[in-house]
Amino acid sequence: MTEPLVLGIETSCDETAIGIVRGRTLLANVISSSVEEHARFGGVVPEIASRAHLEAIHSVLNRALADADVSLNDIDAFGVTAGPGLIGALLVGVSSASGLSLALNKPLYGVNHLSAHLAVDALNSDHQLSPAIGLLVSGGHSSILKVSDFASDVAVLGSTIDDAAGEAFDKIARILKLEFPGGPAIDRVAKEGDASAIDFPRGLTNDSDHLYDFSFSGLKTAVSRYLQKVPDAKVADVAASFQEAVVDVLLGKAIAAAKANGMEALIMAGGVAANSRLRQVAAERCQAAKIHLRTPPAALCTDNGAMVAALTSLAVSRGLPASSLGLEAQSSTGLEQVIWR
C-alpha cells in the first residue's frame, strides 16, 4: 500500500500552521505566528488571533505545497485541529479544511490537538509506535497521558487543576518584567542563575488524591511573595529556581506514572517541552530510571501543522473512518475522542 500523502492544518491559538507528510516522513512544515501582535497585551487576544489566521492561511498553504513539491490534487486526505482551542481560531482551520475536502472530494479528519502533539513522535523515524506515557506541557495544557494507540486510545491519567505550566511561565515572566512569551524568556535568563538559590514549593507532590495532577498557582504566588519580601532579588536566580520547581514536578510525576503503568517509554511534547532545562533533566532522570525518552525536535514542540498531518496519517494508515460532513470545532474538549466522527 502506498503511504498516504496528508496535509494538516493547525489554527487552535496564535500559529497558522500547515504540515504535509507522506506516511511518517515530514515533507513540509510552515508556520506563521501572530505572537508579536499579542505581546503588548501580555497574552493571546482571541479576536486578533482569528483575524491573523484569516490573513495568513492562504499564503501558508501555498508555501507548504511548494516546500513539499506537491499539488492539492496529490493530497490523499486532509487533517485539521478541531479542538480544543480558541473557537474563532479553530473555525478558520476547520472551515478551510472542510472547503478543501469538499472541493477535492478527499476525506477530512478532525483531530484532537492534545493527541496531535504526541503524534509528532512518529515523524521521520521508523521505531515501533509502542504504548508509552505522554507528558504534554504547553501554554494551555499540562497532562500525563497513557498512550496505547496514537490514533484511537489516549487516556488522561492526570492534568492541571489550575494554571498549565506554560501559563505559569508567562505569568512569572510578566512579574519579572521579561518579554512575552514567557517560556523562552525564562529559559534564557535562567541559564545565568542558580537553580538552588530559592526553594520554591512543588505543588501536589505528596497528595495521594492528585497523584498525577499538577498545580502551579501556588508556585506563582510563592514567587510573587518572595519578590515582595526581597525586591532586589537576582532575576536570574528567581527564574532558575522557579523553572527548576516546574521541571521537578513535571518529571517526578511523569516518571512515576511510567513506572506504575509498566511503560518503558516517555514521550514529552508541547511548547514547554522545548525548554532546555526540562529536556536536560528529562534525559538524566529517564536514563537513571531506564525509561526511553522520546522528545520531538524543539521546532516541532510548539503548535504546528506537522503534528496534525502526522496524527491524520496514522489514522488513514489504520483504516479509521474519516470525520462526518459538517465537522464542528470544539473549544473545550477532553480526550474522549482522538478523531472526530
Steps between C-alpha positions, in 0.01 A plus 500: 500500500631846407560720802231771526584859411331709767463874556435621855369840609552644849334827613409436864677804644745754353684288240362454151673177405484243222702181479521236230616143562527185296447214739736588784730721294473876543499687169399852605431692818409867458404723795383860510485631857307804619677501838649848445151642460405361842820591685386849604195344669707243690295212361308374198198710399246265332364757253849598384597135463194420288562793267866405464400145399268634232775720361771232506329171408519538120868591484594230754316241289683604184839495672439154646401357162808657341732369772360148462500531120145370471165637386165496676384230259778273628374510859331177615342639819470819699534534876412796720506582868134499604564565869580598762600862439365849441168453323543782247849382415390137468219597264745650251686170475192279503326710233810504279555126531131424441501710185808324364354159584172574325654664197748218441277215621764380745441374856526740793614409850430731792763423760556569868768762559638318806545168322653674201783638715594145595471369143804706397695212653417294191662738251832439324555174686432132462489398866207291613214716626462307822292603805653782702433767758456844350598817683319781321610844619391818323346841555153358549561142606706301748399136489630151556353267241500126450553444129393154390441608140566849366196502274239329712592442864644782711389521863551781751674394821540851635478866404531847642238615750584868449778658293672296230881504503516737204256741666716500811808585292315791337374635833837478674672661201256789530576535872872498421441757224619265226356490152205295370486208443646423839629146440793584272579813704527312830692217334757752375534702822509190724825385336673782688339417834533252787216247493556414867501861621133498608301200617164560336213256573425193290120494480306174556816290528378321813128499428369146451168635370681676216775251425551609138334843510679835492452831676719801427291782646659458844844516344405820321382651828818390677717674240291816524522507881873432494555799273293717731725400791824513299442771236868512406519124435710391204259443213706214358492313833124544533446383141730199543348397833144536367588302187662226709184463709288457188742253344526299823122461531439419133763229481440356844137429420560388140769250591291371791210446258725310259622269776153444645356412159790281391591730211853495363472828310415862578394736221544866588317750279344845491654847499658473845676182384732732306635631833870416516508424873198271476662310214831469686350375826258270317790331323686455830205368699368271228844347457521440874150346501576291189216666311538583132445874451351608169486874441436673167738767370437834671353643179226234509411549867299818453172496303560391141326343205739205483353354818147515355616339176688232696197398705277506191747283310497243779118500495493450123761222515294318763187525287310714751189670359517868407300767681142566395397783272432812703796456736461726804775672696495459878683754712498281810534125471683216667650191346179302477543532126832505319339519156168681458221284355 
